[in-house]
């Protein structure tokens, strides 16, 4: 009874999204519900108000307002573009945020592919 069995495997094509990416899901949920996210970035702790997750040149990025960096608030709020792969261990907080006044959902840098965004 030695019968060869076929082994099937699945692989994503480059244009298909990586479904069930837990970190991406955290950001998508936080953006949809206007909640801040706590992450580790360059060995420091940050609290972010994420506005959009997008791809650019094949890499994923997050545009977010830094609410707190290593326990301190930044001197001036601004929208920062952070490489998604540099953000480790994202966790949704209970802290809500309001959309940043200078955020433009139609900005050209989001033209390649938007994964999640708030509407301005």
N, C-alpha and C positions, 0 to 999 in steps of 0.2 A: 504494500500500500504506500509506496513512495510516489506521491503525486505532487508535482510542482505547483505551488500556489503563486498567483500573481500578487505582487505587492504594489499597492497604489499609494501615491504620495501627492500632496498638494503643494503648490508653490505659488506665491503671489507674483504677478507681473509688476513691472516698475510703476505702471500707472494706476494700480489698485491701492486703496488705502490699507494701512496696517490695522485691520479691525481689532478691536479689543485690546489696544495698547492702553494699559491702565493709566499711565501718566497723561496721555492725550485725553483720556476720558475724564480725568480729574479736572484738567483745564477747561474742557468743553462744558462740564457741569458747572464749574465756578463762573464761567463767562455767561452761561445761560441764566444763572441765578444771581449775578452781580455779587459774588462772594470772593473774598481775598483768598490767596493761596500762600502757604508757608513752604519755602524750599531751601535747600542748601545750594549755594552758588559760590564757587571758588573758596571753599572751606568756611564760608560765612553763612549765617542765617539771614534770610530775607522774607519779608511779607510783601506780596505783589498784588496789585489790582489788575488782573489780566484783561486785555481788551480784544485781542485777536491772536489766533494761532494760524500761521500760514507757511507756505513753502516758497523758497526763493533759491534758485540755482540747485534744486534738488535737496536742500537742507531745510529743516523745520525751524521756525523762529516764533517767539512770543513777543508781542508788543505789550508792555505793562507799565503801570506807574509803580515805582518803588515806594511803598508805604513806610517800611522800616528796613534798615540794614544793620545787622549786628546790634539790635536794641536801640538804634538811634534813627530818628526821622531825618530824611534829607533836607538840606537847606531850602531847596526849591523843587516842587513837584514837576516832573516831566515824564514824557512817554519814552521809555527805553526799549531798544530792540535787543533781546537776549536770545542766544542760540539755545534751542530746545534741549539739545544733548548736554548742555552745561548745567541744567537744572535738575538736581537730584532729590528724590523723595518728596514729591509734591503732596501736600495735604490741604484739603479745603478747611478754612477757618469759618467761624460763625460771623466774622466781621464783614458787613456789607460795604459796598463802595458805589459811588456815583460816577458815571462816565466822565472821563477827563475832557475838559472843554476844547482842547486842541486836537482831539482824536478825530480823524477823518476816515470813515469806513470806505470811501472811494479812492483812497490814496493809491498811486501807481505801484508802490512796492508790494501791494497785496494782489497784484494782477495775476500772478502765476496760479496760485491755488489757495483758497481760504478753507481752513479746516473748521474753525469756529470763530465767531466774532459777535460783539455786541452791536446793536444798531444805534447809530448816533442820531 
